[in-house]
Each structure stands twice: as structure tokens, then as C-alpha cells.
Amino acid sequence: MTKADLVNEISKTTGVEKAAVLETIEKFMEIVKDSLAHGENVYLRGFGSFIVKTRSAKTARNISQNTTIVIPEHKIPAFKPAKVFMQDVK
């Protein structure tokens, strides 16, 4: 399902205009991105959590130059589904 499909489905089931639904979805994604960028997790009860995970530093190989490189510690966004969400998907 794409963002356009999501907008169409929400608009059809709620009766709200597509433009308003799109604006709401865009704002939601912007707020989640900004929160994660500032190190704040976003918790949605019954759905899941958008969290920031820290990947530790590691060594890797550059095969084309046959050298080793060090990848420094960095943070990545992640999603952890709620138990209810997981049960519904199963």
C-alpha cells in the first residue's frame, strides 16, 4: 500500500477530503521524523513505537580496494510493533 492508497482509503472510510487527509499524514510523518532526529521515541499505544537504535562501531572490508575500514557508532530509526499489532498480523 502506498501513501496515495492510504490517503484514498482513509478519505473513503471517514468522508474527509483527500487534501486534508494527505496534509495530516504528511504532518504526522514530519513530527515523527523530527522527534527521532532529536532522540525522542514516539509511542503509539496498540500500534507500536518508533525508536532510535544505536549501532555500535565495527570493522568492515572494502573488497574492491582490499582494505579494512572502521564504521563508527551511529543511530538508526526503527519500528517496534505492539503485541496487539503482532497478534493481528499473525
Backbone bond lengths (Angstrom), bond angles and torsions (degrees), N, CA, C in turn:
res aa  C-N    CA-C-N  psi(-1)  N-CA   C-N-CA  omega(-1)  CA-C   N-CA-C  phi
1 M - - - 1.451 - - 1.532 107.99 -
2 T 1.306 116.06 130.35 1.456 121.73 179.11 1.525 109.98 -93.68
3 K 1.328 116.13 173.88 1.459 120.02 178.01 1.526 110.61 -62.28
4 A 1.333 117.09 -38.49 1.466 120.90 178.45 1.530 110.78 -63.50
5 D 1.327 117.02 -41.26 1.466 120.95 177.30 1.529 110.39 -63.17
6 L 1.307 115.98 -41.43 1.459 121.04 178.85 1.530 110.89 -62.73
7 V 1.320 116.76 -44.26 1.471 121.51 178.20 1.525 109.87 -61.49
8 N 1.325 117.12 -45.87 1.467 120.60 179.46 1.520 111.53 -60.63
9 E 1.328 117.50 -43.88 1.459 121.68 -177.84 1.529 111.39 -65.75
10 I 1.319 117.07 -44.82 1.469 120.43 179.35 1.522 110.38 -65.91
11 S 1.324 117.10 -41.75 1.460 121.00 179.29 1.523 111.29 -62.84
12 K 1.328 115.56 -41.82 1.464 119.99 -178.60 1.526 111.64 -67.31
13 T 1.341 117.66 -41.23 1.460 119.94 -175.74 1.523 113.86 -81.27
14 T 1.343 117.81 -25.88 1.463 119.58 -178.22 1.522 113.54 -102.43
15 G 1.335 117.91 -20.44 1.453 120.71 -177.77 1.518 113.54 82.96
16 V 1.316 117.53 7.23 1.467 122.07 178.62 1.520 108.35 -85.25
17 E 1.333 116.85 146.16 1.466 121.13 -178.99 1.527 110.85 -60.21
18 K 1.324 115.04 147.63 1.467 120.58 -178.72 1.524 111.84 -61.40
19 A 1.322 117.56 -37.75 1.467 121.00 -179.38 1.528 110.73 -62.66
20 A 1.320 117.05 -41.10 1.467 121.00 179.64 1.528 110.88 -68.15
21 V 1.319 116.42 -39.95 1.468 120.83 178.56 1.523 109.94 -64.92
22 L 1.325 117.09 -44.58 1.461 121.32 179.36 1.523 110.61 -61.01
23 E 1.332 117.15 -43.91 1.458 121.36 179.70 1.532 110.53 -62.35
24 T 1.330 116.94 -40.31 1.464 121.49 179.03 1.521 111.35 -65.09
25 I 1.323 117.10 -44.79 1.465 121.13 179.47 1.522 110.23 -64.34
26 E 1.323 117.62 -43.84 1.463 121.43 179.06 1.535 110.59 -60.62
27 K 1.332 117.11 -43.49 1.462 121.46 -179.60 1.523 110.19 -66.03
28 F 1.336 117.88 -39.99 1.462 121.87 177.70 1.527 110.25 -59.58
29 M 1.329 117.13 -47.39 1.463 120.97 -179.28 1.528 110.73 -64.63
30 E 1.319 117.18 -37.88 1.462 121.21 179.08 1.529 110.83 -64.49
31 I 1.325 117.21 -43.14 1.459 121.50 179.95 1.526 110.65 -65.69
32 V 1.332 117.25 -41.86 1.463 120.46 177.95 1.530 110.23 -62.76
33 K 1.338 117.74 -44.99 1.466 121.20 179.00 1.521 111.34 -61.39
34 D 1.326 117.29 -45.65 1.465 121.03 -179.59 1.528 111.16 -63.99
35 S 1.317 116.89 -41.00 1.463 120.38 179.36 1.518 110.59 -63.05
36 L 1.326 117.29 -45.81 1.463 120.57 179.70 1.523 111.20 -66.22
37 A 1.325 117.18 -36.01 1.465 120.50 178.76 1.527 111.25 -64.58
38 H 1.324 117.11 -28.62 1.465 121.46 178.57 1.527 111.84 -93.81
39 G 1.331 117.44 9.65 1.456 121.68 176.48 1.510 115.22 81.41
40 E 1.326 117.68 12.15 1.465 121.76 179.98 1.521 109.57 -98.28
41 N 1.334 116.43 132.21 1.452 120.74 176.77 1.533 109.36 -82.76
42 V 1.336 116.45 154.48 1.463 122.21 178.45 1.522 107.63 -117.55
43 Y 1.333 116.60 120.50 1.456 122.11 -177.29 1.527 109.83 -109.94
44 L 1.321 116.98 125.05 1.465 122.72 176.85 1.526 107.48 -119.04
45 R 1.322 115.98 100.99 1.460 121.53 -175.52 1.533 110.76 -56.55
46 G 1.318 115.80 130.59 1.450 121.89 179.54 1.519 113.90 84.61
47 F 1.326 117.79 -7.01 1.466 121.67 179.86 1.518 110.58 -118.54
48 G 1.329 116.61 -58.40 1.455 120.00 179.41 1.509 111.74 159.33
49 S 1.334 115.38 -172.11 1.450 121.92 -177.19 1.516 110.76 -127.92
50 F 1.315 115.71 135.27 1.454 121.94 170.41 1.522 104.81 -95.24
51 I 1.332 117.01 117.34 1.452 121.27 -174.03 1.521 110.92 -126.85
52 V 1.331 114.74 163.55 1.459 121.48 175.78 1.527 106.89 -106.50
53 K 1.331 116.49 121.25 1.456 121.57 177.78 1.526 108.66 -104.57
54 T 1.317 115.31 148.98 1.456 120.86 177.70 1.522 108.71 -107.01
55 R 1.310 115.60 121.71 1.466 121.19 175.32 1.523 108.04 -92.04
56 S 1.319 116.69 129.94 1.457 119.57 -178.57 1.529 111.02 -75.21
57 A 1.325 115.27 162.07 1.468 120.77 179.87 1.532 109.19 -66.60
58 K 1.327 115.78 148.02 1.461 119.50 179.04 1.525 109.42 -151.96
59 T 1.314 115.36 163.28 1.459 120.40 176.45 1.518 108.55 -100.65
60 A 1.310 115.52 144.11 1.464 121.59 -178.90 1.524 108.04 -137.12
61 R 1.326 115.84 169.68 1.452 120.79 -179.54 1.518 109.84 -114.98
62 N 1.325 115.27 135.51 1.449 122.18 170.84 1.528 105.33 -94.85
63 I 1.318 116.63 101.40 1.464 121.73 -172.08 1.523 111.54 -65.22
64 S 1.319 118.20 -37.92 1.463 119.87 -176.13 1.530 112.35 -67.25
65 Q 1.340 117.70 -32.10 1.467 120.58 179.98 1.532 112.29 -105.32
66 N 1.332 115.91 -3.17 1.460 122.68 179.23 1.537 111.53 55.65
67 T 1.328 115.57 47.76 1.458 121.45 178.54 1.517 109.49 -128.92
68 T 1.315 115.42 160.34 1.460 119.85 174.53 1.521 108.73 -101.41
69 I 1.314 115.13 144.28 1.462 120.88 177.71 1.521 108.54 -129.67
70 V 1.303 115.86 155.47 1.459 121.15 177.69 1.522 108.07 -105.18
71 I 1.310 115.25 122.41 1.464 120.67 175.63 1.523 106.08 -92.74
72 P 1.323 117.88 117.81 1.473 119.59 -175.73 1.532 112.03 -71.28
73 E 1.327 114.94 164.86 1.455 120.78 176.07 1.526 108.67 -60.23
74 H 1.348 116.64 137.03 1.461 120.13 179.79 1.521 109.99 -149.34
75 K 1.317 115.09 164.82 1.466 121.23 -178.14 1.518 109.74 -107.22
76 I 1.348 115.02 144.98 1.460 120.78 178.53 1.530 109.32 -133.95
77 P 1.330 117.65 148.73 1.462 119.64 175.05 1.525 109.55 -79.32
78 A 1.334 115.53 148.65 1.462 120.38 179.40 1.526 108.78 -147.12
79 F 1.335 115.26 160.84 1.457 121.19 176.75 1.515 108.39 -122.77
80 K 1.328 116.52 129.30 1.458 121.56 177.05 1.523 107.60 -116.46
81 P 1.340 118.24 109.95 1.466 120.27 -177.84 1.529 111.79 -69.17
82 A 1.333 115.78 150.37 1.458 122.03 177.26 1.526 109.38 -73.75
83 K 1.327 116.57 160.57 1.467 120.86 -179.62 1.518 111.50 -59.68
84 V 1.336 116.90 -40.80 1.468 121.38 179.26 1.532 109.63 -61.80
85 F 1.330 116.01 -42.21 1.468 122.02 178.76 1.540 109.51 -60.32
86 M 1.328 115.40 -46.56 1.466 120.05 -178.26 1.534 111.07 -62.92
87 Q 1.325 117.37 -40.87 1.464 121.15 179.96 1.526 111.32 -65.34
88 D 1.339 117.49 -37.86 1.446 120.82 179.55 1.527 111.26 -68.58
89 V 1.322 117.41 -33.48 1.467 120.99 -179.20 1.522 110.23 -73.52
90 K 1.326 116.70 -36.69 1.468 120.28 179.74 1.469 108.78 -66.87
